[in-house]
Structures are given as C-alpha cells and as structure tokens.
Amino acid sequence: MSSSVSTASIPPWNRVYNLQDLENWSFKGPSLAVLGHPIAHSLSPQIHNAALQQMGPQFAGWRYFAFDVPVEHLGEGLTLFHQKNFQGINLTIPHKVEALSVAADIDPVAKKMGAVNTLIRQEQGYLGRNTDGFGIQNALLEELSSELSGADIIILGAGGAARATVVQCLESNCNKVWVGNRSEERLSELIHSLGGENPKVSTFPLSAPPKSLPTSSILINATSLGLRPDDPSPADLSTFPRNLRVYDMIYNPPETALLAQARKLGMPAANGLSMLVHQAAKSLSYWTDSKVPVNTMFQALADSK
C-alpha cells in the first residue's frame, strides 16, 4: 500500500474493536491486529504503529489494531479477518493454543511449542508461527549477555510459556534444561507434550531444587506468579546455586518478588520487557518483509508510562 492512503480514512488505532466492528470494516489499507480476551491492556498497537511510522513511505498506510475476540469465536473471526485483508495477526491469551486447530497451516516449531502467537496471511488462510522463542533468546542476549547455545537453563513453570521456552532452548542447542514446578502432574504433562523423555530435559519439584543443578545457569520464570504486586515469588532463590542469571518473563510490574530477591543476592536480573519487544519485532518483520526499528518500539513503551 502506498503512502497515498488518506489518514482520514484510517480508523483510530488507540481503541478496542470487536467482531461486529470487523463486519463493517471499510479500511482498505494493509491492516494488522492483536486478538485477545480481554485486550484493552495490550501495548502492542503502540509499539507496532510507532515502528511502522519509521519504516518508510511504503508503510505509511499500514495500521495495527486491537480486537477483543472471545475464544469461541476465534475460528469465524479469522475467516473474517482474512476476508477483510488483514495481513498479519498477533494472538495472546486465550488464543495461542486454540489457534493450532483453526489456522490454515502451522509452522513445525510452533507445533512443537504447542502455541501460536503470530499469524501470517496466505492465499488460503493464515500460517501460524511462534515468535516468543525468538523473543526470549534475544532478550537473554541483550539483557544478560547470555546465549542459549551450550547453556544450562532452569525454567520455573510447566504451562504454555514454559513449553515454548523448553522447545526454544532445545532448538538453540542448549546443554540441558531443568524444569521446576509445584505440580508433578503438570511436569509429567509437559514431558509428554514434548514427545516423551529427553536426556536434555529434567524435572524437579520447586519445593526441593536438586543439589545437582549446575552452578552457572540461566533461570527463567515462565509462571504467572508476579503479575500482581502482592504475588509471592515462584521460588526461593536462596535454595538454588548462587551463580545464577535471572530472567522474569513478567514485565508489569517491572520488579517482581523474584527479581527483587535476585538483585538482593547479587544476581544479574531482568524483566520481560525486552522479550515483549523482540517477539513483536519478529512478527512485524514477517508481515512486512522489512527491517524493524527495535529501538523505536522500546521508546514507544517508555513513552506509554
């Protein structure tokens, strides 16, 4: 789409839309969207639209919007988004797993991860991919100067975020992954979802971290504990080896109980803000086939505070 698109014809990006709005969608320019339920809290429109403004005149008519879509309407919604010429879609809770069964095609790595957060428009429908793994990999390198290749990784949690992280670690040829969780049943489900026992993956109860954990590891919080300011830490870091680098996927609040304890113990630590930006930038690069100004995305987040 050229820069000749009139800005008067572009719907405002800073509001939440729904499927009824989509049925009457008249904007002809290339559209992008994030779908969730709820979605009003999302910062994705701010960071994507800020980046698009810096990406040259060929993207002047592109816009990124937020849509509140209940999970039971995701399938019909994607059909309508395709009809309305949306070039790309991000998915957040509760759509990441549901998309596996409704997208036209799924990337093999996203299948392994068991979740989709990015949809790319193709002629017959949307191709599902997952950029969360790319996000965590680049965040660790940027914030903690740590590469996944050859590393020992400790992951807290056994849900969807943990599974995606384990897959990314294995895909990146890490040395070994230890996964800790309070529920042994969830740990068993995680191992099963990964295809069964793997010599590179071990599990342990969070209440009793094994003495055999390596002394120099990257610890990643993939649980939701910390989203509320009064949440306890998912684990007591004093029961782990002291030479840890700690990454918490949560970015709001900016300092969780886990991060506060890590800094108190002198451990290098960072929150999930960089992961949010890098996974978003990867999605935008898929849709536009262009270089994305990551620094502009970070600035848009800073300006939103």
Sequence and secondary structure as in RCSB ss.txt:
>XXXX:A:sequence
MSSSVSTASIPPWNRVYNLQDLENWSFKGPSLAVLGHPIAHSLSPQIHNAALQQMGPQFAGWRYFAFDVPVEHLG
EGLTLFHQKNFQGINLTIPHKVEALSVAADIDPVAKKMGAVNTLIRQEQGYLGRNTDGFGIQNALLEELSSELSG
ADIIILGAGGAARATVVQCLESNCNKVWVGNRSEERLSELIHSLGGENPKVSTFPLSAPPKSLPTSSILINATSL
GLRPDDPSPADLSTFPRNLRVYDMIYNPPETALLAQARKLGMPAANGLSMLVHQAAKSLSYWTDSKVPVNTMFQA
LADSK
>XXXX:A:secstr
  TTS GGGS  SSSEE HHHHHT    S EEEEEESS TT  HHHHHHHHHHTS GGGTT EEEEEE  GGGHH
HHHHHHHHTTEEEEEE TTSTTTHHHHSSEE HHHHHHT   EEEEETTEEEEE  HHHHHHHHHHHHH   STT
 EEEEE  SHHHHHHHHHHHHTT SEEEEEES HHHHHHHHHHTTS  TTEEEEETTS  TTS SSEEEEE SST
TSSTT   SS GGGS SSEEEEES  SSSS HHHHHHHHTT  EE THHHHHHHHHHHHHHHH S   HHHHHHH
HHHH 
